């Protein structure tokens, strides 16, 4: 059996929820974990650990990002450059996600969630394409989500021009969602479009139905 085959076999118990920033991945994953007795794995929660476990050789974009100050990260570069050079969007650290999942002890199935679950990286690990879904938020939904949570304001607030930084971040994240839309379409992977008319309960139901739960 090839190493790739071993990884696919070891990840058969994983449900994957990827998607654009602000789409509700964490909330839906927590809800499904509670309702269906699944183990929860948050890729966001593992980011700091993965950054510590990374080296400049295997994560050059992360190394460059860490060397920048807040203005260089979010103000002095275009949203397109921010998208193209953001380490997690480049797939850096994805091998550590797989490593974490393969090390989980025996037990219930796992729901893994986070924007770092890029379609092109997850697809080769799927024994069944119904085990993955990507949430694609509309621009209005994404802005409303971040306004209510304040997540992007926390990042933008560290710069010398928070409104401009926030605009850059929202544009970059919108471009990322466009990339996900194109990639999931090319790979024929399941998606759910998320807009302001959909409640969390409805969204959870759509994702559960996609998984066959």
C-alpha positions as CSV (number, residue, x, y, z in Angstrom):
1,X,0.0,0.0,0.0
2,X,1.4,3.4,-1.0
3,X,1.8,6.2,1.7
4,X,-1.1,8.1,0.0
5,X,-3.3,5.1,0.2
6,X,-2.4,4.7,3.9
7,X,-3.4,8.3,4.6
8,X,-6.7,7.9,2.8
9,X,-7.4,4.8,4.8
10,X,-6.5,6.5,8.1
11,X,-8.7,9.5,7.3
12,X,-11.9,7.6,6.4
13,X,-13.5,8.6,9.7
14,X,-13.0,12.4,9.0
15,X,-15.7,14.8,7.8
16,X,-14.2,17.9,6.3
17,X,-15.7,21.4,6.4
18,X,-13.7,24.0,4.5
19,X,-14.7,27.3,3.0
20,X,-14.3,31.1,3.0
21,X,-13.6,33.1,6.0
22,X,-16.7,34.1,8.0
23,X,-18.9,31.3,6.5
24,X,-19.8,29.8,9.8
25,X,-17.5,26.7,9.6
26,X,-16.7,26.6,13.3
27,X,-20.2,27.1,14.5
28,X,-21.6,24.4,12.1
29,X,-18.8,22.0,13.1
30,X,-19.5,22.4,16.8
31,X,-23.2,22.0,16.2
32,X,-22.7,18.8,14.2
33,X,-20.2,17.4,16.7
34,X,-22.7,17.9,19.5
35,X,-25.7,16.6,17.7
36,X,-24.0,13.5,16.1
37,X,-21.4,12.6,18.7
38,X,-18.4,13.6,16.5
39,X,-14.9,14.6,17.7
40,X,-14.1,18.2,16.7
41,X,-10.8,19.3,15.2
42,X,-10.3,23.0,14.5
43,X,-7.5,23.9,12.1
44,X,-7.7,27.5,13.4
45,X,-7.0,26.2,16.9
46,X,-3.9,24.4,15.6
47,X,-2.4,27.3,13.8
48,X,0.0,28.5,16.6
49,X,1.2,25.0,17.2
50,X,1.7,24.4,13.5
51,X,3.6,27.6,13.1
52,X,6.0,26.5,15.9
53,X,6.4,23.1,14.2
54,X,7.2,24.7,10.8
55,X,10.6,25.6,9.5
56,X,11.6,28.2,6.9
57,X,12.4,25.4,4.5
58,X,8.9,23.9,4.5
59,X,7.0,27.1,5.2
60,X,8.8,30.0,3.4
61,X,5.7,32.1,3.1
62,X,5.0,31.8,6.8
63,X,8.6,32.9,7.6
64,X,8.2,36.0,5.4
65,X,4.8,36.8,7.0
66,X,6.2,36.5,10.5
67,X,9.0,39.0,9.7
68,X,6.5,41.7,8.6
69,X,4.9,44.3,10.8
70,X,1.1,44.8,10.7
71,X,1.2,47.6,8.1
72,X,3.3,45.6,5.8
73,X,1.0,42.7,6.1
74,X,-2.3,44.5,5.7
75,X,-1.7,48.0,4.2
76,X,1.4,48.2,2.1
77,X,0.5,45.2,-0.2
78,X,-2.4,44.8,-2.5
79,X,-5.2,42.3,-1.6
80,X,-4.1,40.2,-4.6
81,X,-0.6,40.0,-3.2
82,X,-1.9,39.3,0.2
83,X,-4.0,36.4,-1.2
84,X,-1.1,35.0,-3.3
85,X,1.4,35.0,-0.5
86,X,-0.6,34.1,2.6
87,X,1.0,31.0,3.9
88,X,-2.1,29.0,4.9
89,X,-3.7,29.8,1.5
90,X,-0.6,28.3,-0.1
91,X,-1.2,25.1,1.8
92,X,1.7,25.5,4.2
93,X,1.1,23.4,7.3
94,X,-1.5,21.2,5.7
95,X,0.7,18.1,6.2
96,X,0.6,18.9,9.9
97,X,-3.2,18.9,9.9
98,X,-3.1,15.4,8.3
99,X,-0.5,14.4,10.9
100,X,-2.7,15.6,13.7
101,X,-5.8,13.8,12.4
102,X,-3.9,10.5,11.9
103,X,-2.6,10.7,15.5
104,X,-6.1,11.1,17.0
105,X,-7.0,8.1,19.3
106,X,-9.6,5.6,18.3
107,X,-13.1,6.7,19.0
108,X,-15.9,8.6,17.2
109,X,-15.7,10.0,13.7
110,X,-14.1,13.4,13.4
111,X,-15.3,16.7,11.9
112,X,-12.4,18.9,10.9
113,X,-13.0,22.5,10.0
114,X,-11.2,25.6,8.8
115,X,-10.3,27.7,5.8
116,X,-7.0,25.8,5.6
117,X,-8.8,22.8,4.2
118,X,-8.1,23.7,0.6
119,X,-10.1,21.6,-2.0
120,X,-7.0,20.6,-4.0
121,X,-5.3,19.2,-0.9
122,X,-8.3,17.5,0.7
123,X,-9.7,15.9,-2.5
124,X,-6.9,13.3,-2.9
125,X,-7.5,12.2,0.7
126,X,-11.2,11.5,0.2
127,X,-12.3,7.9,-0.1
128,X,-15.9,9.3,-0.4
129,X,-16.5,12.8,-1.8
130,X,-19.6,13.1,0.4
131,X,-17.3,13.4,3.4
132,X,-16.3,16.9,2.5
133,X,-18.2,20.2,1.9
134,X,-17.1,23.8,1.4
135,X,-19.1,26.8,2.6
136,X,-19.0,29.7,0.3
137,X,-20.2,33.0,1.9
138,X,-21.6,35.9,-0.1
139,X,-19.8,39.3,0.5
140,X,-22.7,40.6,2.5
141,X,-22.8,37.6,4.8
142,X,-19.0,37.7,5.3
143,X,-19.0,41.3,6.2
144,X,-21.9,40.9,8.6
145,X,-20.2,37.9,10.3
146,X,-17.0,39.8,10.9
147,X,-18.9,42.9,12.0
148,X,-20.7,40.9,14.7
149,X,-17.6,39.0,15.8
150,X,-15.0,41.8,15.4
151,X,-12.4,39.3,14.1
152,X,-11.1,41.3,11.2
153,X,-11.2,44.5,13.3
154,X,-8.8,42.9,15.7
155,X,-6.3,42.4,12.9
156,X,-7.0,45.7,11.2
157,X,-6.8,47.5,14.5
158,X,-3.1,46.7,14.8
159,X,-2.3,48.8,11.8
160,X,-1.9,52.6,11.4
161,X,-5.1,52.7,9.2
162,X,-7.7,50.2,10.4
163,X,-10.5,51.1,7.9
164,X,-8.1,50.7,4.9
165,X,-6.7,47.5,6.4
166,X,-10.2,46.1,6.9
167,X,-11.1,46.9,3.3
168,X,-8.0,45.1,2.1
169,X,-8.8,42.0,4.3
170,X,-12.4,41.9,3.1
171,X,-11.3,42.1,-0.5
172,X,-8.7,39.5,0.0
173,X,-11.1,37.1,1.6
174,X,-13.6,37.7,-1.1
175,X,-11.0,36.7,-3.7
176,X,-10.2,33.6,-1.6
177,X,-13.9,32.6,-1.8
178,X,-13.8,33.0,-5.5
179,X,-10.7,30.7,-5.7
180,X,-12.6,28.1,-3.6
181,X,-15.6,28.4,-5.8
182,X,-13.6,27.8,-9.0
183,X,-11.5,25.0,-7.4
184,X,-14.5,23.1,-6.0
185,X,-16.3,23.4,-9.3
186,X,-13.3,22.1,-11.2
187,X,-12.9,19.1,-8.8
188,X,-16.7,18.6,-8.6
189,X,-16.7,18.8,-4.8
190,X,-19.8,19.6,-2.7
191,X,-20.5,23.2,-1.7
192,X,-23.1,25.2,0.1
193,X,-23.6,28.9,-0.7
194,X,-24.1,30.9,2.5
195,X,-26.1,34.1,2.5
196,X,-28.0,36.2,5.1
197,X,-31.3,34.4,4.4
198,X,-30.0,31.2,5.9
199,X,-30.2,30.5,9.6
200,X,-27.5,28.5,11.4
201,X,-30.0,25.7,11.9
202,X,-30.7,25.6,8.1
203,X,-27.0,25.7,7.3
204,X,-26.3,22.9,9.7
205,X,-29.1,20.9,8.1
206,X,-27.7,21.4,4.7
207,X,-24.2,20.3,5.8
208,X,-25.6,17.3,7.7
209,X,-27.5,16.3,4.6
210,X,-24.4,16.6,2.4
211,X,-22.6,14.3,4.8
212,X,-25.5,11.9,5.0
213,X,-25.8,12.3,8.8
